[in-house]
Amino acid sequence: MSPPFLFDGPEDAPVTLLLAHGSGAPMDSAAMTAATAALAAEGLRIARFEFSYMAARRIDGSRKPPPKAETLNPEFQAAVAALGARGPLVIGGKSMGGRVASMVADTLHADGKVAGLVCLGYPFHPPEKPAQLRTTHLMDLKTPALICQGTRDPFGTKDEVPGYGLPERIRILWLEDGDHDLKPRKSLSGFSAADHLATMARTVKEWAETLR
């Protein structure tokens, strides 16, 4: 059964983004909705979808923990097939959603089904567990990639990530004082959440245009 999608942005946009949610919040969470609105304001077409465990929560109200990220790979691939996007398609998502997309990106890219990968707050490691890196597959990533990361993200800070030795083809946009939702503390950084989301969306648009 095809997953339901939430669409934003113009139907005739030159690039479509297929985004999945993080491990603990649905596709219409405040963070996902704000990020989507910013991307749509830049003229991009965005489709959001939920993995089956999250969709089930809406039905039975359960709070079962999410499955291991790699077990969700087939669901992301199925969402790409169900969407049937016309024109360039970029896959990605917030946190775990972006991680799952990164694990299926090369297969889909090699088949000509996706043009790129975008991650909003990549979970490089669990909070307070910096030794448990989730970067092995990124070292050989062939798909053009953009990671938008807050400098104080507990899943991977600006002090940590440069030391991982990620390939240069993975571009990272650092957002000053941003947390895992890319949200800064305005009193310390001088930036608002809206400022960072606008920068993120503008950067994604400019980067996506190079993929066409």
N, CA, C and O of each residue as an XYZ file, in Angstrom:
848
protein
N       0.846     -1.190      0.000
C       0.000      0.000      0.000
C       0.884      1.243      0.000
O       1.842      1.324      0.768
N       0.570      2.196     -0.846
C       1.374      3.403     -0.960
C       1.178      4.288      0.270
O       0.064      4.395      0.781
N       2.251      4.922      0.749
C       2.099      5.814      1.906
C       1.403      7.098      1.486
O       1.565      7.540      0.349
N       0.629      7.708      2.384
C       0.043      9.010      2.069
C       1.125     10.086      2.129
O       2.052     10.005      2.934
N       0.997     11.069      1.287
C       1.976     12.147      1.248
C       1.329     13.460      1.653
O       0.140     13.674      1.420
N       2.115     14.335      2.259
C       1.741     15.728      2.470
C       2.530     16.552      1.470
O       3.758     16.464      1.431
N       1.849     17.348      0.665
C       2.522     18.125     -0.366
C       2.523     19.610     -0.016
O       1.558     20.140      0.534
N       3.622     20.257     -0.346
C       3.748     21.711     -0.215
C       4.556     22.209     -1.403
O       5.333     21.466     -2.004
N       4.358     23.478     -1.729
C       5.103     24.070     -2.825
C       4.419     23.877     -4.163
O       3.487     23.081     -4.277
N       4.871     24.594     -5.171
C       4.229     24.550     -6.494
C       4.357     23.198     -7.178
O       5.406     22.556     -7.126
N       3.275     22.777     -7.820
C       3.279     21.491     -8.520
C       4.250     21.472     -9.692
O       4.748     20.412    -10.073
N       4.518     22.635    -10.261
C       5.409     22.700    -11.417
C       6.833     23.090    -11.035
O       7.594     23.567    -11.877
N       7.193     22.893     -9.780
C       8.543     23.231     -9.327
C       9.584     22.421    -10.093
O       9.322     21.276    -10.463
N      10.753     22.993    -10.335
C      11.784     22.283    -11.098
C      12.406     21.107    -10.344
O      12.955     20.194    -10.959
N      12.319     21.131     -9.005
C      12.904     20.071     -8.184
C      11.902     19.655     -7.115
O      11.224     20.500     -6.531
N      11.808     18.359     -6.861
C      10.954     17.829     -5.802
C      11.827     17.233     -4.699
O      12.821     16.561     -4.973
N      11.441     17.488     -3.450
C      12.102     16.896     -2.293
C      11.157     15.897     -1.635
O      10.001     16.225     -1.366
N      11.628     14.702     -1.378
C      10.872     13.698     -0.642
C      11.520     13.569      0.729
O      12.661     13.120      0.839
N      10.792     13.962      1.780
C      11.366     14.037      3.114
C      10.663     13.112      4.095
O       9.437     13.009      4.107
N      11.459     12.445      4.913
C      10.945     11.602      5.988
C      11.236     12.267      7.323
O      12.117     13.121      7.426
N      10.496     11.872      8.331
C      10.571     12.475      9.667
C      11.692     11.870     10.504
O      12.360     10.923     10.089
N      11.882     12.436     11.685
C      12.829     11.893     12.643
C      12.240     10.718     13.392
O      11.098     10.330     13.146
N      13.011     10.149     14.306
C      12.588      8.905     14.962
C      11.409      9.082     15.899
O      10.610      8.159     16.063
N      11.281     10.257     16.524
C      10.267     10.386     17.557
C       9.104     11.300     17.254
O       8.181     11.395     18.063
N       9.112     11.972     16.125
C       8.045     12.927     15.810
C       7.529     12.684     14.399
O       8.301     12.270     13.534
N       6.248     12.930     14.142
C       5.640     12.619     12.847
C       6.014     13.608     11.752
O       6.734     14.578     11.986
N       5.507     13.341     10.554
C       5.840     14.175      9.407
C       5.261     15.584      9.508
O       5.732     16.497      8.830
N       4.238     15.766     10.353
C       3.644     17.089     10.512
C       4.018     17.721     11.847
O       3.275     18.555     12.365
N       5.153     17.336     12.405
C       5.632     17.966     13.635
C       5.916     19.434     13.369
O       6.015     19.853     12.215
N       6.046     20.209     14.423
C       6.309     21.641     14.266
C       7.608     21.888     13.507
O       7.673     22.768     12.648
N       8.640     21.110     13.826
C       9.934     21.309     13.170
C       9.860     20.964     11.682
O      10.375     21.704     10.844
N       9.212     19.831     11.355
C       9.097     19.439      9.954
C       8.235     20.436      9.179
O       8.551     20.778      8.040
N       7.160     20.895      9.790
C       6.267     21.834      9.113
C       6.958     23.158      8.849
O       6.796     23.742      7.778
N       7.732     23.638      9.821
C       8.446     24.903      9.637
C       9.504     24.785      8.554
O       9.653     25.686      7.729
N      10.237     23.684      8.549
C      11.260     23.487      7.528
C      10.631     23.375      6.138
O      11.147     23.927      5.166
N       9.525     22.661      6.058
C       8.837     22.493      4.784
C       8.316     23.822      4.260
O       8.412     24.104      3.065
N       7.770     24.629      5.141
C       7.247     25.933      4.726
C       8.363     26.808      4.160
O       8.163     27.515      3.172
N       9.528     26.761      4.785
C      10.658     27.549      4.296
C      11.111     27.067      2.925
O      11.415     27.873      2.046
N      11.154     25.760      2.746
C      11.563     25.205      1.445
C      10.544     25.533      0.358
O      10.914     25.867     -0.768
N       9.261     25.436      0.697
C       8.216     25.753     -0.275
C       8.268     27.223     -0.673
O       7.990     27.569     -1.821
N       8.626     28.087      0.278
C       8.719     29.517     -0.014
C       9.817     29.818     -1.027
O       9.807     30.870     -1.666
N      10.762     28.895     -1.171
C      11.828     29.054     -2.166
C      11.443     28.449     -3.520
O      12.256     28.401     -4.442
N      10.188     27.986     -3.626
C       9.710     27.470     -4.904
C       9.970     26.002     -5.136
O       9.847     25.524     -6.264
N      10.329     25.270     -4.087
C      10.550     23.832     -4.211
C       9.262     23.077     -3.929
O       8.400     23.560     -3.195
N       9.135     21.903     -4.507
C       7.999     21.013     -4.252
C       8.437     20.005     -3.199
O       9.456     19.336     -3.366
N       7.676     19.893     -2.120
C       8.042     18.995     -1.033
C       6.939     17.982     -0.803
O       5.760     18.327     -0.719
N       7.343     16.726     -0.703
C       6.431     15.640     -0.334
C       6.957     15.026      0.957
O       8.117     14.621      1.035
N       6.092     14.959      1.975
C       6.452     14.324      3.235
C       5.711     12.995      3.370
O       4.577     12.852      2.913
N       6.368     12.033      4.000
C       5.702     10.761      4.243
C       6.156     10.209      5.585
O       7.148     10.662      6.155
N       5.412      9.217      6.084
C       5.734      8.589      7.360
C       6.072      7.116      7.176
O       5.483      6.424      6.346
N       7.027      6.657      7.963
C       7.295      5.228      8.024
C       6.121      4.555      8.727
O       5.384      5.197      9.476
N       5.956      3.275      8.485
C       4.767      2.569      8.965
C       4.633      2.583     10.492
O       3.516      2.634     11.007
N       5.754      2.539     11.225
C       5.642      2.531     12.685
C       5.058      3.840     13.203
O       4.312      3.853     14.182
N       5.406      4.947     12.535
C       4.874      6.243     12.958
C       3.416      6.378     12.542
O       2.603      6.912     13.296
N       3.082      5.901     11.352
C       1.694      5.945     10.909
C       0.807      5.118     11.838
O      -0.340      5.482     12.095
N       1.346      3.997     12.343
C       0.581      3.141     13.253
C       0.279      3.856     14.562
O      -0.755      3.605     15.180
N       1.163      4.735     14.985
C       0.931      5.475     16.228
C      -0.323      6.330     16.136
O      -1.013      6.535     17.135
N      -0.618      6.827     14.948
C      -1.818      7.646     14.787
C      -3.087      6.820     14.984
O      -4.133      7.340     15.371
N      -2.971      5.538     14.711
C      -4.139      4.658     14.788
C      -4.351      4.103     16.193
O      -5.456      4.155     16.733
N      -3.271      3.568     16.779
C      -3.448      2.904     18.070
C      -2.894      3.689     19.254
O      -3.033      3.266     20.401
N      -2.264      4.836     18.978
C      -1.750      5.655     20.062
C      -0.559      5.069     20.786
O      -0.187      5.551     21.857
N       0.043      4.045     20.225
C       1.174      3.387     20.889
C       2.416      4.274     20.836
O       2.527      5.169     19.998
N       3.328      4.007     21.735
C       4.586      4.734     21.752
C       5.755      3.757     21.691
O       6.774      3.946     22.357
N       5.596      2.725     20.895
C       6.676      1.767     20.744
C       7.898      2.464     20.149
O       7.759      3.350     19.306
N       9.085      2.070     20.581
C      10.285      2.703     20.038
C      10.423      2.409     18.547
O       9.935      1.384     18.072
N      11.073      3.285     17.818
C      11.242      3.051     16.382
C      12.140      1.848     16.132
O      12.975      1.511     16.972
N      11.977      1.206     14.998
C      12.867      0.086     14.652
C      14.247      0.603     14.285
O      14.451      1.812     14.179
N      15.186     -0.296     14.093
C      16.508      0.109     13.648
C      16.401      0.802     12.293
O      15.631      0.386     11.426
N      17.168      1.841     12.131
C      17.049      2.673     10.928
C      17.169      1.880      9.641
O      16.419      2.114      8.694
N      18.114      0.936      9.599
C      18.342      0.213      8.349
C      17.160     -0.656      7.935
O      17.020     -0.986      6.758
N      16.305     -1.031      8.891
C      15.139     -1.840      8.537
C      14.089     -1.021      7.794
O      13.151     -1.576      7.222
N      14.251      0.298      7.805
C      13.295      1.174      7.130
C      13.701      1.480      5.686
O      12.970      2.161      4.967
N      14.852      0.983      5.268
C      15.314      1.248      3.900
C      14.279      0.879      2.838
O      14.024      1.678      1.937
N      13.668     -0.329      2.920
C      12.679     -0.681      1.895
C      11.491      0.274      1.860
O      10.921      0.514      0.796
N      11.114      0.820      3.009
C       9.977      1.743      3.034
C      10.317      3.051      2.317
O       9.470      3.632      1.638
N      11.548      3.503      2.471
C      11.931      4.733      1.762
C      11.962      4.476      0.259
O      11.505      5.306     -0.527
N      12.490      3.348     -0.131
C      12.529      3.017     -1.558
C      11.121      2.892     -2.127
O      10.867      3.293     -3.263
N      10.209      2.335     -1.337
C       8.824      2.201     -1.785
C       8.163      3.566     -1.924
O       7.344      3.778     -2.819
N       8.521      4.493     -1.033
C       7.954      5.844     -1.107
C       8.414      6.548     -2.376
O       7.633      7.255     -3.012
N       9.667      6.359     -2.745
C      10.172      6.943     -3.991
C       9.388      6.410     -5.184
O       9.003      7.168     -6.074
N       9.158      5.114     -5.194
C       8.416      4.501     -6.290
C       6.970      4.993     -6.324
O       6.426      5.271     -7.393
N       6.354      5.099     -5.146
C       4.955      5.524     -5.081
C       4.788      6.985     -5.482
O       3.774      7.360     -6.070
N       5.771      7.800     -5.166
C       5.675      9.224     -5.488
C       5.703      9.449     -6.989
O       4.943     10.261     -7.517
N       6.572      8.735     -7.669
C       6.652      8.876     -9.122
C       6.921     10.299     -9.565
O       6.256     10.811    -10.466
N       7.886     10.936     -8.941
C       8.171     12.340     -9.228
C       8.611     12.542    -10.675
O       9.311     11.714    -11.258
N       8.182     13.659    -11.228
C       8.629     14.055    -12.557
C       9.765     15.054    -12.385
O       9.669     15.980    -11.580
N      10.810     14.870    -13.123
C      11.942     15.764    -12.986
C      12.850     15.343    -11.842
O      12.642     14.290    -11.239
N      13.863     16.161    -11.537
C      14.833     15.805    -10.506
C      14.177     15.603     -9.139
O      13.338     16.397     -8.713
N      14.577     14.526     -8.462
C      14.068     14.213     -7.123
C      15.236     14.169     -6.151
O      16.240     13.497     -6.390
N      15.089     14.892     -5.059
C      16.058     14.864     -3.962
C      15.386     14.194     -2.781
O      14.269     14.557     -2.413
N      16.055     13.216     -2.182
C      15.493     12.536     -1.023
C      16.250     12.948      0.236
O      17.397     13.392      0.177
N      15.580     12.789      1.376
C      16.220     13.143      2.633
C      15.224     13.196      3.769
O      14.221     12.482      3.777
N      15.517     14.049      4.719
C      14.611     14.167      5.854
C      15.304     14.713      7.073
O      16.473     15.097      7.042
N      14.549     14.736      8.145
C      15.051     15.216      9.422
C      15.638     14.052     10.206
O      15.006     13.004     10.340
N      16.843     14.236     10.720
C      17.480     13.273     11.614
C      17.444     11.853     11.045
O      18.080     11.584     10.026
N      16.707     10.938     11.690
C      16.674      9.559     11.226
C      16.162      9.447      9.799
O      16.627      8.595      9.042
N      15.212     10.293      9.421
C      14.704     10.254      8.058
C      15.799     10.501      7.041
O      15.853      9.841      6.004
N      16.685     11.465      7.341
C      17.807     11.721      6.470
C      18.813     10.587      6.488
O      19.422     10.268      5.466
N      18.987      9.973      7.664
C      19.916      8.846      7.757
C      19.447      7.674      6.898
O      20.244      7.069      6.180
N      18.166      7.359      6.971
C      17.640      6.267      6.140
C      17.809      6.606      4.666
O      18.215      5.762      3.867
N      17.494      7.849      4.314
C      17.660      8.265      2.914
C      19.105      8.101      2.466
O      19.370      7.707      1.331
N      20.043      8.408      3.367
C      21.455      8.298      2.994
C      21.875      6.855      2.746
O      22.829      6.605      2.010
N      21.174      5.907      3.352
C      21.524      4.501      3.172
C      20.974      3.905      1.883
O      21.460      2.873      1.419
N      19.963      4.548      1.302
C      19.388      4.036      0.048
C      19.740      4.924     -1.143
O      19.438      4.584     -2.287
N      20.375      6.057     -0.873
C      20.591      7.056     -1.920
C      21.414      6.529     -3.090
O      21.051      6.744     -4.246
N      22.506      5.846     -2.805
C      23.380      5.429     -3.908
C      22.705      4.437     -4.847
O      22.886      4.509     -6.063
N      21.934      3.519     -4.294
C      21.227      2.565     -5.152
C      20.243      3.289     -6.061
O      20.169      3.007     -7.257
N      19.496      4.216     -5.495
C      18.516      4.966     -6.277
C      19.188      5.920     -7.250
O      18.694      6.132     -8.357
N      20.302      6.491     -6.843
C      21.021      7.416     -7.719
C      21.604      6.677     -8.917
O      21.562      7.167    -10.046
N      22.145      5.497     -8.655
C      22.718      4.701     -9.742
C      21.654      4.289    -10.750
O      21.951      4.108    -11.931
N      20.412      4.139    -10.287
C      19.301      3.770    -11.169
C      18.654      4.982    -11.825
O      17.689      4.845    -12.578
N      19.183      6.165    -11.540
C      18.641      7.381    -12.128
C      17.343      7.848    -11.505
O      16.612      8.634    -12.108
N      17.047      7.375    -10.309
C      15.766      7.722     -9.675
C      15.853      8.941     -8.766
O      14.843      9.604     -8.529
N      17.035      9.246     -8.257
C      17.201     10.434     -7.426
C      18.432     11.195     -7.879
O      19.392     10.618     -8.391
N      18.381     12.512     -7.678
C      19.488     13.371     -8.095
C      20.386     13.761     -6.937
O      21.547     14.113     -7.142
N      19.855     13.702     -5.710
C      20.654     14.139     -4.579
C      20.033     13.764     -3.250
O      18.947     13.189     -3.182
N      20.759     14.109     -2.194
C      20.382     13.785     -0.818
C      20.512     15.037      0.033
O      21.524     15.734     -0.041
N      19.496     15.332      0.842
C      19.569     16.456      1.767
C      19.143     15.996      3.156
O      18.096     15.370      3.321
N      19.966     16.314      4.149
C      19.692     15.902      5.532
C      19.569     17.133      6.416
O      20.432     18.012      6.406
N      18.503     17.183      7.170
C      18.269     18.292      8.097
C      18.582     17.810      9.504
O      17.737     17.198     10.159
N      19.789     18.084      9.967
C      20.211     17.592     11.268
C      20.557     16.114     11.207
O      19.782     15.279     11.673
N      21.710     15.778     10.640
C      22.078     14.363     10.518
C      22.502     13.829     11.888
O      23.260     14.490     12.598
N      22.019     12.634     12.269
C      22.386     12.051     13.559
C      23.710     11.290     13.472
O      23.725     10.062     13.382
N      24.811     12.026     13.499
C      26.124     11.402     13.349
C      26.411     10.385     14.447
O      27.128      9.409     14.226
N      25.855     10.615     15.620
C      25.991      9.691     16.746
C      24.867      9.964     17.729
O      24.288     11.050     17.694
N      24.531      9.020     18.609
C      23.528      9.297     19.627
C      24.035     10.382     20.575
O      25.243     10.480     20.791
N      23.153     11.197     21.144
C      23.596     12.221     22.091
C      24.409     11.615     23.240
O      24.041     10.589     23.811
N      25.508     12.273     23.555
C      26.400     11.882     24.643
C      27.100     10.543     24.394
O      27.658      9.948     25.315
N      27.066     10.076     23.141
C      27.767      8.839     22.783
C      28.566      9.081     21.499
O      28.289      8.462     20.471
N      29.545      9.970     21.554
C      30.262     10.372     20.336
C      31.070      9.261     19.686
O      31.467      9.383     18.527
N      31.320      8.181     20.414
C      32.096      7.083     19.824
C      31.247      6.191     18.928
O      31.787      5.433     18.122
N      29.918      6.271     19.058
C      29.033      5.411     18.270
C      28.661      6.105     16.961
O      27.518      6.518     16.762
N      29.631      6.222     16.090
C      29.435      6.961     14.847
C      28.570      6.207     13.840
O      28.608      4.980     13.755
N      27.791      6.975     13.082
C      26.937      6.441     12.025
C      27.396      7.007     10.688
O      26.604      7.567      9.930
N      28.665      6.857     10.416
C      29.259      7.510      9.251
C      29.903      6.559      8.252
O      30.344      7.000      7.190
N      29.970      5.279      8.559
C      30.718      4.356      7.701
C      30.250      4.435      6.253
O      31.069      4.553      5.342
N      28.930      4.369      6.033
C      28.417      4.368      4.659
C      28.597      5.708      3.967
O      28.609      5.776      2.738
N      28.738      6.773      4.743
C      28.915      8.092      4.143
C      30.279      8.243      3.474
O      30.434      9.049      2.557
N      31.253      7.482      3.922
C      32.610      7.613      3.384
C      32.691      7.245      1.905
O      33.559      7.743      1.187
N      31.798      6.384      1.453
C      31.801      5.964      0.048
C      30.589      6.496     -0.724
O      30.302      6.028     -1.826
N      29.888      7.460     -0.155
C      28.675      7.972     -0.788
C      28.991      8.606     -2.135
O      29.885      9.445     -2.241
N      28.262      8.206     -3.150
C      28.447      8.735     -4.500
C      27.416      9.807     -4.840
O      27.649     10.639     -5.716
N      26.294      9.788     -4.159
C      25.202     10.727     -4.423
C      25.560     12.120     -3.927
O      26.047     12.254     -2.804
N      25.334     13.162     -4.725
C      25.550     14.522     -4.229
C      24.727     14.751     -2.965
O      23.540     14.429     -2.926
N      25.362     15.308     -1.928
C      24.687     15.418     -0.636
C      24.911     16.781      0.003
O      25.973     17.389     -0.134
N      23.886     17.240      0.703
C      23.946     18.469      1.484
C      23.390     18.166      2.869
O      22.256     17.706      3.006
N      24.194     18.426      3.889
C      23.762     18.252      5.269
C      23.664     19.624      5.906
O      24.634     20.382      5.904
N      22.501     19.951      6.449
C      22.276     21.213      7.151
C      22.304     20.918      8.643
O      21.440     20.203      9.149
N      23.274     21.454      9.342
C      23.545     21.058     10.718
C      23.743     22.270     11.618
O      24.429     23.224     11.252
N      23.128     22.222     12.809
C      23.365     23.255     13.802
C      24.722     23.048     14.451
O      25.132     21.907     14.666
N      25.422     24.120     14.764
C      26.775     23.987     15.307
C      26.798     23.350     16.694
O      27.830     22.828     17.115
N      25.661     23.386     17.415
C      25.624     22.753     18.739
C      24.674     21.549     18.766
O      24.158     21.182     19.822
N      24.450     20.950     17.617
C      23.589     19.770     17.545
C      24.203     18.640     18.383
O      25.339     18.246     18.124
N      23.484     18.111     19.378
C      24.048     17.054     20.216
C      24.283     15.750     19.469
O      24.924     14.841     19.996
N      23.769     15.649     18.243
C      24.004     14.461     17.425
C      25.242     14.623     16.528
O      25.546     13.752     15.713
N      25.941     15.734     16.690
C      27.129     15.998     15.886
C      27.380     17.487     15.780
O      26.719     18.174     15.001
N      28.339     18.000     16.563
C      28.606     19.429     16.603
C      29.668     19.830     15.592
O      30.310     18.986     14.969
N      29.836     21.132     15.446
C      30.853     21.644     14.528
C      32.255     21.329     15.020
O      33.191     21.284     14.221
N      32.416     21.112     16.302
C      33.720     20.729     16.842
C      34.048     19.267     16.522
O      35.217     18.894     16.427
N      33.003     18.441     16.356
C      33.201     17.010     16.150
C      33.280     16.608     14.680
O      34.200     15.902     14.268
N      32.318     17.058     13.908
C      32.122     16.532     12.553
C      33.321     16.724     11.624
O      33.631     15.807     10.864
N      34.014     17.876     11.647
C      35.165     18.014     10.746
C      36.244     16.951     10.955
O      37.033     16.680     10.049
N      36.282     16.354     12.134
C      37.266     15.322     12.402
C      36.909     13.952     11.877
O      37.712     13.026     11.988
N      35.718     13.796     11.305
C      35.292     12.483     10.805
C      35.925     12.127      9.468
O      35.953     10.960      9.079
N      36.430     13.130      8.769
C      37.037     12.850      7.466
C      36.027     12.533      6.383
O      36.296     11.711      5.507
N      34.873     13.169      6.428
C      33.855     12.931      5.395
C      34.365     13.412      4.042
O      35.125     14.378      3.980
N      33.959     12.755      2.959
C      34.413     13.174      1.620
C      33.918     14.576      1.277
O      32.869     15.013      1.750
N      34.686     15.266      0.452
C      34.357     16.641      0.099
C      33.047     16.752     -0.674
O      32.433     17.819     -0.690
N      32.610     15.675     -1.309
C      31.358     15.750     -2.075
C      30.137     15.885     -1.154
O      29.046     16.216     -1.618
N      30.318     15.630      0.146
C      29.240     15.883      1.103
C      29.404     17.308      1.609
O      30.315     17.600      2.384
N      28.534     18.175      1.174
C      28.601     19.572      1.593
C      27.860     19.733      2.916
O      26.798     19.143      3.113
N      28.417     20.527      3.816
C      27.760     20.779      5.104
C      27.512     22.269      5.263
O      28.434     23.077      5.156
N      26.275     22.620      5.515
C      25.898     23.991      5.851
C      25.812     24.077      7.371
O      24.957     23.435      7.981
N      26.677     24.854      7.977
C      26.650     25.033      9.430
C      25.814     26.250      9.789
O      26.016     27.337      9.248
N      24.881     26.060     10.699
C      24.002     27.129     11.150
C      24.363     27.461     12.596
O      24.217     26.635     13.497
N      24.832     28.679     12.790
C      25.419     29.095     14.061
C      24.466     28.904     15.245
O      23.343     29.410     15.253
N      24.947     28.160     16.240
C      24.238     27.910     17.495
C      22.958     27.096     17.310
O      22.147     27.008     18.232
N      22.769     26.508     16.143
C      21.565     25.718     15.916
C      21.583     24.411     16.685
O      22.638     23.801     16.863
N      20.408     23.981     17.144
C      20.283     22.692     17.815
C      19.871     21.627     16.796
O      20.064     21.821     15.596
N      19.315     20.523     17.248
C      18.970     19.440     16.317
C      17.815     19.825     15.391
O      17.620     19.199     14.350
N      17.052     20.849     15.765
C      15.999     21.386     14.908
C      16.484     22.611     14.134
O      15.693     23.309     13.499
N      17.796     22.864     14.194
C      18.439     24.015     13.552
C      18.089     25.325     14.250
O      18.348     26.402     13.714
N      17.510     25.239     15.429
C      17.045     26.424     16.151
C      18.162     27.004     17.008
O      18.756     26.288     17.814
N      18.458     28.305     16.843
C      19.496     28.949     17.640
C      18.907     29.664     18.860
O      17.696     29.847     18.980
N      19.802     30.055     19.746
C      19.406     30.919     20.869
C      19.692     32.351     20.418
O      20.848     32.767     20.331
N      18.636     33.090     20.135
C      18.818     34.406     19.519
C      19.630     35.340     20.396
O      20.411     36.150     19.897
N      19.444     35.225     21.718
C      20.160     36.125     22.610
C      21.669     35.905     22.550
O      22.445     36.811     22.854
N      22.078     34.713     22.160
C      23.507     34.405     22.075
C      24.053     34.502     20.663
O      25.192     34.919     20.452
N      23.226     34.110     19.692
C      23.709     34.053     18.307
C      23.344     35.265     17.468
O      24.032     35.595     16.502
N      22.262     35.921     17.843
C      21.768     37.022     17.026
C      20.858     36.577     15.900
O      20.333     37.404     15.154
N      20.670     35.258     15.774
C      19.804     34.712     14.729
C      18.528     34.143     15.346
O      18.528     33.672     16.483
N      17.445     34.194     14.578
C      16.191     33.571     14.987
C      16.055     32.229     14.274
O      16.800     31.938     13.339
N      15.096     31.411     14.721
C      14.825     30.152     14.041
C      14.421     30.412     12.593
O      14.819     29.677     11.689
N      13.634     31.455     12.380
C      13.208     31.795     11.019
C      14.399     32.166     10.142
O      14.434     31.829      8.959
N      15.372     32.859     10.723
C      16.576     33.216      9.967
C      17.289     31.963      9.460
O      17.651     31.870      8.287
N      17.481     31.007     10.364
C      18.210     29.793      9.985
C      17.436     28.950      8.987
O      18.028     28.368      8.077
N      16.116     28.876      9.146
C      15.333     28.096      8.193
C      15.356     28.746      6.814
O      15.381     28.056      5.795
N      15.347     30.064      6.787
C      15.429     30.754      5.500
C      16.778     30.503      4.832
O      16.845     30.294      3.620
N      17.851     30.524      5.619
C      19.176     30.237      5.077
C      19.259     28.802      4.584
O      19.799     28.531      3.512
N      18.720     27.888      5.377
C      18.688     26.482      4.979
C      17.969     26.310      3.658
O      18.489     25.669      2.744
N      16.769     26.879      3.549
C      15.961     26.696      2.346
C      16.617     27.317      1.119
O      16.604     26.729      0.037
N      17.185     28.494      1.287
C      17.859     29.151      0.167
C      19.060     28.333     -0.298
O      19.308     28.203     -1.497
N      19.801     27.784      0.663
C      20.964     26.974      0.316
C      20.563     25.687     -0.390
O      21.196     25.274     -1.362
N      19.495     25.053      0.113
C      19.001     23.832     -0.522
C      18.586     24.116     -1.958
O      18.900     23.342     -2.863
N      17.880     25.226     -2.171
C      17.438     25.560     -3.527
C      18.630     25.771     -4.454
O      18.674     25.217     -5.552
N      19.601     26.579     -4.006
C      20.760     26.869     -4.842
C      21.554     25.605     -5.135
O      22.032     25.406     -6.252
N      21.694     24.745     -4.117
C      22.423     23.490     -4.308
C      21.653     22.561     -5.250
O      22.250     21.946     -6.134
N      20.337     22.455     -5.068
C      19.524     21.568     -5.898
C      19.562     21.984     -7.362
O      19.501     21.138     -8.254
N      19.662     23.276     -7.606
C      19.697     23.745     -8.986
C      20.947     23.269     -9.711
O      20.952     23.193    -10.940
N      22.006     22.948     -8.974
C      23.232     22.449     -9.612
C      23.107     20.987    -10.016
O      23.955     20.476    -10.747
N      22.059     20.303     -9.549
C      21.882     18.893     -9.833
C      21.170     18.646    -11.160
O      21.201     17.538    -11.696
N      20.533     19.682    -11.677
C      19.735     19.497    -12.889
C      20.601     19.436    -14.126
O      20.085     19.282    -15.234
